[in-house]
């Protein structure tokens, strides 16, 4: 198995990159990827949970340095937030580096951070919550149509604090999956959701089944911020993938993907 969605002290984890790679060795992973947060906010806002663009040189160099001593391939990735206003600038910036993959994330529905705190969700009524969900799915579809990313992170993350969609697979979500399929992108089974208030992996089983029907490939990732979590809940994720009909996952090198059996 591989693990491509992992964070270090370059963004919102406390663990140095070398220690995360050492944890991957102990876990017996075949490949390990580093994917720290990057945010090019349209208004130039800075977030402490993301590395500033000025650190990309250092980040890429550190991944190369650590990979030379690793016992398995270490892939250079990044988890980049999608904003329609900055995606062209983001693509130009990331093209300067030898990334193996680029993860596309939607954490912002307009100015609303969908996964930061519980209270903002609780302050919304049902209609307002649904509007945030609809905005989220519209942005996921735009993310896919931008062709700037290789796979989508933690699909349906607005449910993190337990405020779920009114339907299992509403039309806006299906439209987003259609756009992902058309773009030839993958999605991940992100196991971190099992350890959040929603107590469910991202995406939900119904959405994963819809992804399978559309031929959308998958990865399994723990979204690890701690060395102990690089393969957290991989067993249930494998079962979830098989129940949805998946028989293989994808891996990336030089932004080209290949398939490996589950």
N, C-alpha and C positions, 0 to 999 in steps of 0.2 A: 504493500500500500504506500501511497504518497501523502504528503501533507503540504499544501501550497499556500494556505491562508494562515499566516503566523506573524506576530508582531514582536518588536524588540524595543529597547530603550531609545531607538531613533524616533518612535512615536509614543504610543500610549501604554507600553509595557515597561517593566522595571528591569528586565533581564537583558544583558548584552547579547548580541547576535551569536557570538561563539558558544555561549552557554545553551542557547536554544538549539543550535546545530548539534551540540554534544548530546542533548536530550533526544534528538531524532535518532542519533546513533544507538543510544541505549534502547529506544523503542523498536529498533529493527526496521525502520522505514526504508523503502527503496529510494525515494527521492524526497528532498525537503526544500520548500520554497519560503523565501522571506518576502513579506508584502506589507510594509509599513504604510501608514496613512499619509496621503497627500491631498491637500485641499487648495484649489485655486478659486477662492470665493469671488463672485462678481464685484463685491464691494471692498475687496482686499482685506477682509476680516481674517484674523489669525486665531487659530484654535490650538490649545495646548496639547491636544491629543493627536495632532498631526505634525509631521516634520515640515519645516519651511523648505521651499524649493531650493534655497541656497545650500542645503545639505545633501542634495542629490549626488554631487560628485563624491563626497565622503562616503555616502551610503553605498553607492555602487562599488567603490574601491574596497570597502570593508567586506562586502559580500564576496568579492573576488578573492580577497586575502584569506578569509575563513574557508572558502571552498577548497583552497589548495591543500589544506590539512584534513579535510573531511573524509569520511569513509564511504560517502555516497554522494551523488550529484546534489549540489546546492544551487537552486535556481533563483535568479534575480527577478523579483516581482515587485509590484506596488499596488496598493489599494487606493484608487483615485476617485474622488467624489465627482459626480457628473453635475454640471450646470450648463444649460444651453448656451449661456453667454460666454463661457470660458473654454468650452470643449476644444475649439480650434487651437487656442493658445496652449492648452494642456497637451494636445497631440504633438504640437511642434516642440514643446519642451521635452517630452518623453522620448521623442525620436532621436535625441542626442545620446541616448544610453542603450546598452545592449540588453534590454529586458527580454526575459524568456516569456513573460506573460504580464498582462495588465488587467487587474480586476476593476470592474466598474461598480461603484456603489451609489446608492441614493440614500443619504441620511437626512436630506433637507426637502421638505415639501413647502416650497417658498422659503419663508423665514423660520419655518417650524421644524425643529430638530425632532425627528420621529422616534429616536431611540435614546435620548439623553436622560430624561426624567419622567417619572410617572405623573406628577402633578399637572403639567400642561394638558395631558390627555383627559384627566379627571375634570378639568375646568371646561371641557367642551361638552355640548349636548350631542345627541345621537346624530343629528343631521350634520353638525360640524365635523364630527369624527369621520363620517362617511366622506365628506368633502376632502379631508386630509388623505384618506385612502385613495380616492379617485385621483387626486393630484399626484400621489406617489406612483400609481400605476402608469399614469400618463408620462411621468418622467422616466420610468423604466423603459417604456416603449421608445422614447426619444433617445435614451442612452443607447439602446440597441441600434437604432437607425443611424446613429453617429458613426458607427463602424470603428470606434476608437478603442474598444476594449475586447478582451478575449473571453471572459466569463463574468457573470453577474454574481455579486456577493449577496448572501443572506436575503434571498427573495422573501418577501412578505414580513420584513423586520418590523413594520409598524405594530405588529401584534405583541411585541416584546413584553409590554406591561399588562397584557391580558385583554386589550381592546381589539377584538377580532372583527373581521368583516362580517356583514350580515348574511352573506352567502359563502359557500365553500369555494366556489370558482366563479366569481361575478364576471360580467362582460369586460370591464376594464382590465382585469387580471388576464383574461384569455387573450385580449388584444395585445397586451405586453408580451405574452408568451409567443404569439404569432410573430411579433417583431423580432424577438430573440431568435426564433427558428429561421426566419428569413435572413437574418444577419449571419447565420452560421455560428452563433455563439453557444457556449455551454452555460450551465448553471451549477451551483454547488449544493450539496446537502451539507448545511452548516450545523454542526452538532451543538453549538453553543446555546441554541435556543432551548434545549432541554434543561439548561441550567439557569434559565431566566424565569421570571414570573409566568410567562406563557406556557412553560413546560412542554414545548414542542419544537422539534427541529425546524429550521428554515430550508425549503418551504414546507407547508403543510402537505400531508399525503395526497389530498385531492389535486393540488397544484402540481405535485411531482408526477402524478399519473397523467395529467394533461401535458406536461412537458414530454413525457415518454411518447404519448400519442403523436406529438409533433416531431419526434426524432431529435429532440434536443439532448446533447450529451451531458454527462454529469461528472463532477469530481466529488470526493468526500473530504471535507476539511473541518478542523476543530476550532478555527478562529482563535488559536492559542495566544494567550498573553502571559503564559507561565510555562516553564519547562515541563511541569507535571501534566500538562493538558494537550500535548501535541497530537495524541491519538485518543483524546477523551470521547467516549461514547461511539467509537468506531463500530463496535459490534452491533448495536441497534441501528446504526446508519446503513450498514451492509444489508441487514434484514429489510429495512425500509426500501432500499434500492431494488432489492430482488422482488419484493412484493409489488413494486410499481412496474416490474417487467424489465429492469435493466440487467444486462449481463457483462457490461464493461464500463470502465471509466476512461477519462482522458488525462494525458500529461502533456506538458509543454516544454519546448526548447527553442529558443530563438523565435518565439511567437508562432511556431508551427506545432500543431498538435498531433499526437498519436494515441492509439487506443491500447488499453491493457485489460485483460479479463478481471472481473471481480473476484 
